[in-house]
Amino acid sequence: MSPRLLPIATAVMFYCSSAMAQAAPAALESLTLLDQAGGLPDDFRDHFFDVPLVVRVERDGQHLGDARAVLTRENTLSLLEFTDSHDSTEPAAERERWLKALAAPRPMGACTQACTHGLVRLHYSLESSLLSIATENGGRAGMQPRYLALPEDGSRGLILRHQLNAYAGQGIDAAGRYALDTRGSLGQWSLMGNYQVDRGGNEEGELRHSVQSLYAQRELRDTFLRMGYFLPNFQGVNRQPRAPGSLSHTTVGMMAGSSDSLAIDSRAPSLYPVYVTANREGTVEVFRDGSLILTQPLQPGLQELDTRRLPGGIYEVELRVVEDGRDTSRETTVIHKPGNWRDPSRRWRYSVFAGVQHSLLDSLEDPKAGAFAAGGIVNYLAHPRAIVGLSAQHLGGENTFAGSLDWQINDRANLYTNAYAGEHGNGVDLQGLWRYRHGTVIASHNRSWQERRRPGDDAFPPLRPGAEVPQTHSGWLQTSALSVNHRLGASSHIAARVSHHSGVSNGVGVDLSFSRRQALSGSGATWRAAVFDRPANVSSGMRRNRGLDLTLNIALGRDDRRYSGSVGSRTATDGGRSLYASAGVQQRFEQGLLRTVAGHATVDGDGLGLSSNALFEHPALRGDVHAQRSSLGGTLGGGLNLESTMAIGGGKLAIAGAGQVISTDTGMIVDVSSELPDVALRAHDSRGGSYVLYPGRNFLPVTAYRTGTLQIDFDGRAAPAASIQPASLGYHLNKGGVAYGKVAVLSTFTVMGHLRDAAGEPLAGAHVINHAGRSVAEADGFFALEMSATAPNLEVRHPKVAGCSFALDGTTTRPDGDTWLAGILQCPPSSLTHAQSEAAASIAGAMP
């Protein structure tokens, strides 16, 4: 070849080889399963088709897990089950979705019909045993979504929380309250409502009622929109400047503000980026307090450190650049990831409302009804350590303004201030916290409204001559306090608080206590000694309340029973000195209606005082009841608190009283039917949480807006011979939504047999199906199947046979424990064949 043509020929050769390399993947995708298996020996090819194989499954490049699959010579594939997914970051609901979509044999290559879940193409590589699923979102797989997607068809449901509180006693008016709190979902809107009926313990004893909220709310990426009746409060900000004097009457109108409900919990970067420079390829090591917390490969040049993987907070780190096995540079920098600000890149947060002051079903007349109402709050991240807040409200013709500063001075000190001005006066609230090695110091100042009963009321004894009588019975109270909490070793603790009150009450209060945990006669015990000097109040005869208290709390005998006792001195109701002694016992129960029972007795200068309380929990109701006998005059009193939750969804209704669902706003009703008595299941939520399921109707809390799965398994380590159908329940709900699922527990045993066709040939790859399980026959026709004990029927599906099914009635062969060896099952042309019939005369005999 001419030397002049050599460069041209080389270029052409490289071009052609590049084209061939680019075409290789397409050629590989065009190969059918039969083509890929063409190079296999015949014996191996028989064990490749129509038998269960373990394959690695990926969707758009994301690993889903390892699964058992069946490949056919007709270039189809079907998934049987996922066997391992511990190294997959995808949720279980995604695996369940593709398991259902590929349960029936589906052709490989491009999807042409029934392309569910955006399926575009299926490809299997024999060389790597990899099943690749390509979807319409494959091109966007590399993009990190910032917000959750709402359910495509929305959600439905209604959750009603009932609360009943009551108290009555001798010499006082009975008081009670019933509240109905509702959470619901209709399409893409969440519904909120609250209705309350109460009777206060005052002389009038009037029955009051009102609707405090009734509105619909919609989440829109990083904002929310609210419409309807609501109290003039705010949502969506980190710090709410407090402005006293807000009216309790509702406003009908609209509210909008910032929202994190749909924000994905992605790792936020540092507010200020951190840059690293390397001369050669290397690694940067990030150390915090001498401990390695991150490593990142480096390329030559200037690049940004990936701070998203670093923990939250504001702290100093050391950066060590390692090149060619040696440190080339070290420097320190500060990471700024505010812990109380979700996304530092969004420095502004807000919430505003506007409407007309109007009440709904309110027994109290609003004198400002029809007046314009508006307000707003803004938070600004002025510095990684400082959040500034401003608020303004116009309610009932009155204007109120407030501002706040939340300042993290350093790693040990925090300061929060709040200043306000309005028709009800001006004031400043202040709270400072300083942490040191063995404790904390807290300084605070606040202004609050306080009401007091008149000392001459019947509920209190007459005052002694010369008693300190307050000038007013209601008004503003300003309190300044300094508290210190200090640890003395691992088991001792000392606390001190000094406070100063001015306004409706005046005076200085001092509290000092010492507590210690230790073993006493082999049992855990806690004892506490306290001295106090507090301002006068009604129960101390309007004299300063001074005294001391010594308390011992010890667990004797069983761990669920505790005894306590105390002795001390305090100011009596007549202003004199009163010595007292008390003893109590508490018993806890793990099972049954009662969960906690406690009793307490006190002896002082006035007589004997008794009190008791009990906490109970029923599947439909929970609450507590308490009763007291006063040592002063022996007056009796008692109270009751009840709460229950009702959920409606999927055409079903459930009532729950367990503590796990009391505060839930989204849930799932699960009906459990079982062939085994007293079986207990456990539902593991992929979003966190684990709950026990019992036969019958159950209501479980789930997470709103996020897709999740309830994995159903047997509670405890010993699993019975039974099958759970289905083993998982998926959900995707808006707040207030209620989903419905049904779980059946089937008593099962394992059937092992050998399938043959009418000619006596093994039915390799035959699908063996029972409503309790499914399996695929091996190359030699052997199979193992979990079968329902109450309906021992199996169906065989294979291209060589039609309508082949068996009913094992136990007349010829019987199960041995949890196993049944059925022997040879030969498919005749009939549609139903009993295992003991003449057509299956070759079935094996009794179990050995």
FENMOHU-V782774 format. One record per backbone hydrogen bond with DSSP energy under -0.5 kcal/mol. NH is the residue of the N-H (numbers start at 1). CO is the residue of the C=O. Records with the same first field share a line. If there is no record, write none. Layout:
NH->CO + CO
//
This chain:
5->2
6->2
7->3
9->5
10->6
11->7
12->8
13->9
14->10
15->11
16->12
17->13
18->14
19->15
20->16
21->17
22->18
23->19
24->20
25->21
26->22
27->23
28->24
29->25
30->26
31->27 + 28
36->32
37->33
38->35
39->36
40->37
45->41
46->42
47->43 + 44
48->45
49->45
50->71
53->69
55->53 + 67
56->129
57->65
58->131
59->62
60->58 + 133
62->59
63->61
64->57
65->57
66->84
67->55
68->81
69->53 + 67
70->78
71->51
72->76
75->72
77->106
78->70
79->102
80->68
81->68
83->66 + 81
84->66
88->85
90->63
94->91
95->91
96->92
97->93
98->94
99->95
100->96
101->97
102->98
103->100
106->77
108->75
109->122
111->120
116->114
118->115
119->116
120->134
121->134
122->109
123->132
125->130
126->124
129->125
130->125
131->56
132->123 + 130
133->58 + 131
134->121 + 132
136->118
138->135
139->136
140->137
141->138
143->140
145->143
148->262
154->151
155->187
157->185
158->648
159->183
160->646
161->159 + 181
162->160 + 644
163->179
164->642
165->177
166->640
167->175
168->638
169->172
170->636
172->169
175->167
176->199
177->165
178->197
179->163
180->195
181->161 + 179
182->180 + 193
183->159
184->191
185->157 + 736
186->189
187->155
189->186
190->217
191->184
192->215
193->182
194->213
195->180
196->210
197->178
198->208
199->176
200->206
202->200
208->198 + 206
210->196
211->360
212->194 + 210
213->194
214->229
215->192
216->227
217->190
218->225
220->223
223->220
224->257
225->218
226->255
227->216
228->253
229->214
230->251
233->231
241->239
246->243
251->230
252->356
253->228 + 251
254->354
255->226
256->352
257->224
258->350
259->222
262->221
263->260
264->146
266->264
271->336
273->271
276->303
278->301
282->298
283->322
284->296
285->320
286->294
287->285 + 318
288->291
291->288
293->286
294->286
296->284
298->282
301->278
303->276
305->274
307->305
309->306
310->307
313->337
315->313 + 335
317->333
318->287
319->331
320->285 + 318
321->319 + 329
322->283 + 320
323->321 + 326
324->281
326->323
328->321
329->321
331->319
333->317
335->315
337->313 + 335
341->338
344->342
346->343
347->345
349->379
351->377
352->256
353->375
354->254
355->373
356->252
357->371
358->250 + 356
363->209 + 361
365->363
367->365
369->366
370->357
371->368
373->355
374->394
375->353
376->392
377->351
378->390
379->349
380->388
381->347
382->380 + 386
383->386
386->383
387->406
388->380
389->404
390->378
391->402
392->376
393->400
394->374
395->398
398->395
400->393
401->421
402->391
403->419
404->389
405->417
406->387
407->405 + 415
408->385 + 406
409->407 + 413
410->413
414->433
415->407
416->431
417->405
418->429
419->403
420->427
421->401
422->425
423->399
425->422
427->420
429->418
430->445
431->416
432->443
433->414
434->441
435->412
436->439
439->436
440->485
441->434
442->483
443->432
444->481
445->430
446->479
448->477
450->475
452->473
457->454
460->457
467->464
468->542
469->467
475->450
477->448
478->502
479->446
480->500
481->444
482->498
483->442
484->496
485->440
486->494
487->438
488->492
489->487
492->488
493->515
494->486
495->513
496->484
497->511
498->482
499->509
500->480
501->507
502->478
504->476
507->501
509->499
510->533
511->497
512->531
513->495
514->529
515->493
516->527
517->491
518->525
520->523
523->520
525->518
526->553
527->516
528->551
529->514
530->549
531->512
532->547
533->510
534->545
537->543
540->537
541->538
542->537
543->540
545->534
546->544
547->532
548->569
549->530
550->567
551->528
552->565
553->526
554->563
555->524
556->554
561->558
562->586
563->554
564->584
565->552
566->582
567->550
568->580
569->548
570->578
572->576
575->572
578->570
580->568
581->603
582->566
583->601
584->564
585->599
586->562
587->597
588->560
589->595
595->615
596->615
597->587
598->613
599->585
600->611
601->583
602->609
603->581
604->607
607->604
609->602
610->629
611->600
612->627
613->598
614->625
615->596
616->623
617->593
618->621
621->618
622->643
623->616
624->641
625->614
626->639
627->612
628->637
629->610
630->635
633->631
634->630
635->632
637->628
638->168
639->626
640->166
641->624
642->164
643->622
644->162
645->656
646->160
647->654
648->158
649->652
652->649
654->647
656->645
657->619
658->619
661->658
662->659
664->661
667->737
668->700
669->739
670->668 + 698
671->741
672->670 + 696
673->671 + 743
675->745
679->676
681->693
682->713
683->691
684->682 + 711
685->683 + 689
686->709
688->685
691->683
693->681
695->679
696->672
698->670
700->668
702->666
705->733
708->731
710->729
711->684 + 709
712->710 + 727
713->682
715->680
719->717
722->720
723->746
725->723 + 744
729->710
731->708
736->665
737->734
738->156
739->667
741->669
743->671
744->725
745->673
746->723 + 744
748->721
749->787
750->818
751->749 + 785
752->820
753->783
754->823
755->781
756->825
757->761
760->757
763->755
764->762
765->777
766->763
767->797
768->766 + 775
769->767 + 795
770->773
773->770
775->768
777->766
778->782
781->778
783->753
785->751
787->749 + 785
789->747
790->747
793->791
794->806
795->769
796->804
797->767
798->801
801->798
804->796
805->803
806->794
807->833
808->792
809->807
816->819
817->815
818->816
819->816
820->750
822->752 + 820
823->752
825->754
826->824
827->756 + 825
828->826
833->805
835->807
837->834
840->837
841->838
843->840
//
